[in-house]
Amino acid sequence: MRWWPERWRRRPAESGSSADPLLAAARERGIPTVRVSASQAEDLAIAMAKINYEKGDVAAAEETLRRIATTGSPSPAGTAAFNLGVMLELRGDVRGARNAYRMAVDSPNPDAAAMAALNLGLILFYAGDIEQARNLMTLAMESGHEQAAPKGAFNLGGLLVSQGRTEEAMVALQRAVDSGHPDESPGALTQLGALWFSAGRVADAEAAFERVIATRHPEFAPTAQACLIDLRRRRG
């Protein structure tokens, strides 16, 4: 799950901006500042909420994120809703997290919407709402987001396998493989290898496992190695 925004831009605003109280508070904490527009002030407030959260003032962080998520400008509101969802999920408030993620999914912020779709899809999958989970994972996969798209494809593949929809699962997993993501690609290729072996495509499965082993991925390379040993044992 992606946490706080990794970067945010600041632009000059006119004197007397409503951001002044936020800027003063930021300066007290040693954060470099320039005058900002109302929208950029909300981005700054989200960054300050992160500071409050890391200092243990969870209530203050939640209040800030909730306020921006419900009344802020469209793009910061999406970011705040996603981050609020992560915070609530981490503390076990699944219902609150679902509501926050849904706000982010419905926002015009493409990054927040993509990552929220992934997280909400996983929550709904474990809650047994498979159809909605599949729709959300598909949305994440199709988003083009550098993290949400390959993660969505990997998880969608697993969901489809659990439903016995093997051909569709292979297509989704291949999307994750083709993404080149350092984790999702070898993970998806390991799953593809297992599916190919079950379908009688032994040569394809063997090649897949060998490719994963070559990545030296700490989780999936050992799994692929075990699968390859089993494949060769069964083949005799």
Secondary structure, 3 states (H helix, E strand, C coil): CCCCCCCCCCCCCCCCCCCHHHHHHHHHCCCCCCCCCHHHHHHHHHHHHHHHHHCCCHHHHHHHHHHHHHHCCHHHHHHHHHHHHHHHHHCCCHHHHHHHHHHHHCCCCHHHHHHHHHHHHHHHHHCCCHHHHHHHHHHHHHCCCCCHHHHHHHHHHHHHHHCCCHHHHHHHHHHHHHHCCCCHHHHHHHHHHHHHHHCCCHHHHHHHHHHHHHHCCCCHHHHHHHHHHHHHHHHC
